């Protein structure tokens, strides 16, 4: 069994390297951190308003390769798009939205960016890094427990990166967040900063507004182009992705619907419920004058389990098992729950998935694992003190690291 898994891993790595080589000329390094006029895909040119510019922040295109997850139905092919490789300090899907949002902030001559999210928000960390690259100050409103809202938030995971690069962190309790709302909180901070002479630009939770949606409309075009480069005629029947704030699933669903992909999109929601996200995505689509119904272009499954950023022991064991079997490390908040939900759906109804070619989009979030080390410690049993027999020769003065 282990030899088989190693063989599958080598095949995946080979396919990954071939994809990298085929696409290496697509994004010259000289383009990184540059703002340029934006031209939409022809099939999205009727949407309004069209973004005027975009900033090249992500390392694109991200690779696509086979992903041999244990437990797949007979004849099912699972592929994975590595948006955990987009760069910007492990920013995952967030940086695709920020390419459009940051271009708009610079266009409006902002000197400060405000955004909001949970205490381990990947989006807030990605926004901080992108803002710092562009010489913009960042103010983060971070939601935490009532007990922790009055103290130092610490340096775990995303917080470490945010504070390293100089974010201004404003803590708010979950209770206050719930009663006031994210829009009122960001508006209040914006007003305060304006009185101090700043020119702030507000980015919503997850970067999920109609402008941010273009990040994954553009990702759909990227997938199209990657498939065109192949010689095997690969075409996906289904696309699977996590849903945390709605912008990613709105963009990829609309892009698949309007463009050449025509794959059925399955979103696994890690917070709130499917009805909430159908309505929220509809608002984003209406904001683009797309003229489509969200329920026609995406199927949303509930995968929140115990709640946002909360995990069962079974979910965490699943992450460990997948990492051991395939070397793909999933985060516990987004893609981990989406993959766990997908395998559960396949187990309940394997016939619906048999023979399908499925693309799973890994949206990143690796730093979120650092917030789970206590819960995962019992799963990591493969260590021991090395026992060196006295008969092993010693060589004084060789290879010392002190």
Buried (B, 14 or more C-beta within 10 A) or exposed (E): EEEEBEEBBEEBEEBBEEBBEBBEEEBEEEEBEEBEEBEBBEBBEEBEEEBEBBBBBBBBBBBBBBBBBEEBBEEBBBBBBBBBBBBBBBBBBBBBBBBBBBBBBBEEEBBBBBBBBBBBBBBBBBBBBBBBBBEBBBBBBBBBEEEBBEEEBEEBBBBBBBBEBEBBBBBBBBEBBEEEEBEEBBEEBBEBBEEEEBBBBBBBBBBBBBBBBBBBBBBBBBBBBBBEEEEEEEEBBBBBBBBBBBBBBBBBBBBBBBBBBEBBBBBBBBBBEBEEBBEBBBBBBEBBEBEBEBBEBBBBBBBBBEEBBBBEEEBBBBBBBBEEBBEBBBBBBBBBBBBBBBBBBBEEEBEEBEEBBBBBBBBBBBBBBBBBEEBBEEBEEEEEEEEEEEEEEEEEEEEEEE
